[in-house]
Amino acid sequence: MSDHPHSTNQPINFRVAGTIILLPVVLSDDGYAALPEMLRAEAESCDFFFVEQLRTARRFLRKLIPDFDIDGRNWYEIDLKSGEMMQAFRTALHNGQTIGIMSEAGCPGIADPGQELVAMAQGMGARVRPVTGPSSIFLALMASGMNGQLFRFNGYLPVESDRRKKSLRELESDSLRTGCTHIFIETPYRNGAMLDAILTTCRPDTRLCIAVNITGASEVIRTMRVDEWKREIPSIHKVPAIFLISA
């Protein structure tokens, strides 16, 4: 007998026949070695693709699988305001199709608009299968030496200088109070402005991790105190970067 009073000992069933496969994408142009071998077979199994950008998704698959039949698949760029796209997604699931969802980089569904499609698929009762792959958020956290028991990804901070500094002070204060590691990103061409804001706003003893070009040949993931970074300011202009702070 089950210990749970309401258990029926029945397997979890799926209400629609279609399957979602969440396909990871490289974090850097030379990061293909970080992808699992199984990704090729999983991508080949997909009839439909819903992707963040068509051009980069197709280019990625051509490099991953040189003889991949691009034209033999159905392609949709994720546009959550498009009734036509959303209906195509629902119809494909009801018809038992296998759908691949791809982000621009890293794992779909994490800091990615594909999450909304995954939520829809879950609501419809579809099977959703994630494929292991690189996530800059988790790889940076793993290598930072910061608290991996309590952390928060904050996405993009405000662009306007005063609001950005206010956000940094709030994150630092929360980290000081709770021990939470705060993670955030910036558009590569604004990396310098973000770093300057951190170094002029945060406490000298706050730890800052800067992770650039993760999984690439020029990958660097380094954690130091703010006052140490001030003596060794790196050049990170226009390179993929992620920032972590722990007060």
N, C-alpha and C positions, 0 to 999 in steps of 0.2 A: 504493500500500500504506500501511496505517496504521503509524505509528512504534511503536505499542503492540503487544507480541508476542501479547497475548491478545484483541485487538480483533476483533469479528466484523462491524463496520460495520453493525450492526442498530440500528434505532431503539429507544428505551425504550418498552416496552409496558406497558399497564395490565391488571391481572388481573380487575378488576370494572368494570362499565359506568358506575357512578355517579360524580358529580363533587362535590367540595367547593369552595365559594366562600367565602373569608374576607372578610367585609364589615366595613369600618371604621365606627365610630360617632363622632359629635361628642364633643369633649372638654369643650365648654361649650355652654350652651343657645343662645348666639348665634354658634356656630362653624360653621354649615352652609356658609359660603363656602369653608372649608378642605377640603371634600369634593370628590372628582373627579366630573365630569359622568357618567362611565361607571358610577358606582355605582348609579344609578337602573335602568339596563338590567340590570345584574348582579343586583340584588335582585329585579327582576321575573321573572328566569329561574328563580328557586328554587321548588321544589315543597315543600320541607321547611325548617323553621328550627329550629336548636338554639341557644338563647340563654341568657345568664346570668340575665336576669329577663324574664318574658313581658310584663309591663305596660310597662316602659320601652322594650323592643324594638319592640312594636307602636306605641307613641306616636311613637317615632323614625321609623318607616317611614311612618306617616300624615302626618307633617310633611314628610318628604322627598318622598313621592309621594302627594299628596292623594287620588287615586282608587285607591290600592293595595288590592287585594282581600285583605284580612286573613283573612276567613272561608274563602276558597278555598284556603288553605295549611294545612299540617300543622305544629303548633307543639309544641315540647318545651323545657322548662326543663332546663338542664344539671344533672344530679344523677348524679355518677359512681358512687354507691352503688345506683342504681336499675337493676336487671336489665332491667326493662321498657323503660326509655329506651335502654339500650345495645343491646338487641336491635332496637328500632325503627330505630336508627341503622344497624346492620349490614344489616338487611333492606332499607332504603331504598337503600343503596349497591349491594347485589346486584341490586336491581330496576332499576338504571339511573337513579335519581332524582338531581336536582340539589339539593344541601343547602347552605343558607346558615348559617354560624356567626357569631354576633355576641357581642361583649363588652358590658359596660355602658358603656365609653367607650374610644375609641382603637381599636387594632388587635387582633383576636382572636388568641390564641396567644401573645401577649406579656404576661407577668404576668397570665394569664387561664386559667380552667379549661378553655376550649375547646382548649387545647394537647393535652389527653389524647385528645380526639376526633380531632384531626388526627393524632396518633401512631397511633391505631387505624386511621384511613383509610390512612395510609402503609403500615402493616403488612398491610393487606388488598390493597394494590396499586392504590388508587384514584387518580384524578387530583385534585390539590389545587392550587387557583388563588388566590393572594392578590391582593386589590385594593388599590391604593395608597391610603393614608389617613394621618391624623395620629396620631402616637405621642408622648405627652408625654415619654417617656424620650429618644427621639432628637431631638425638637425642642429640649428643654431642653439636651441635650448640645451640639447644633449651636450654640446661642446663648450657651453658657457661656464659651467660650474655653478650656475645659479639654481635657485629653488625649483626643482622639477615636480614638487608635490603640490605647489600652489602657484599657478601662473595664469596670465591673461594676455590674449592677443587683442590689441587695440586698433589694428588696421592703420589707416592714415590719420595723423594728427592734423589739426588745422594748419592751413598754409600761412595765414596772416600772423605776423610776428608776435604780437601781444597775446593773441589767443593760443598760439602754439606754446609760448612760454608758460601761460596759465595751465595748459594741459599737462605740461611736463612737471610743474610744481605739484599738481594734483596726483599724478602717477607716483611721483617720488614720495609724497606724503603717505599715500596708501601703502606703498612698499615698506616704508619705515614702520608703519603701524601694524601691518599684517604679515610681512615677510614675503608678499607676493612678488614674483618676477613679472615685470611688464614688458611686453614685446610690441614693437611697432615697425612700420615700414615707411618709405618715402619714395617718390618718383626719382629715378637715378640722377637727373640733372639738378635736383634740389638737395642732394645728399650733403653738400657742403653747408648749406643754410641750416639743415637739421643738426648737423654736428656742432656748428657754432652755437645754436640755441641750447643744445644740451650742455655744452662746456661753460656757457655763461649763465645758465639758470640753475643747474643741479649742484648739490652740495659737493665739496671736494672729495669726501670719502665715499660717495655713492659709486657703486661699481657699474661700469658701462661695458657691454660686450658689443663689438662691431663685427659682423660676419659678412664677408663679401665674396661674390662669385662661388657660392657653395656648390660643391661637387665638380667644379671646374679646375683646370690645371693651375690657375692662379688663386685658388681658394685660400682665404685667411680668416680665421676666427680667433679673436683676441679679446680677453677680458682684463681690464685694468680699472683703477680708480680714476675718477674725473680729473683729479689733480695730476695724475700720471699721464693721462691723454693730452693734457695741456702742454706738456713738455715734448710730446711726440705726436703731433697732429698728422694724421695720414691723409693722403690724397685719394679720395673715393668718388670723385666726380664722374658721373655717367657710368657707374658700375653697379650691378644689382647688389643691394645691401639690405641688411635687416639689423635693427638695433634692439638691445635688451638692457634694462636698468634694474638694479636691485640696491635699495638703500639700507 
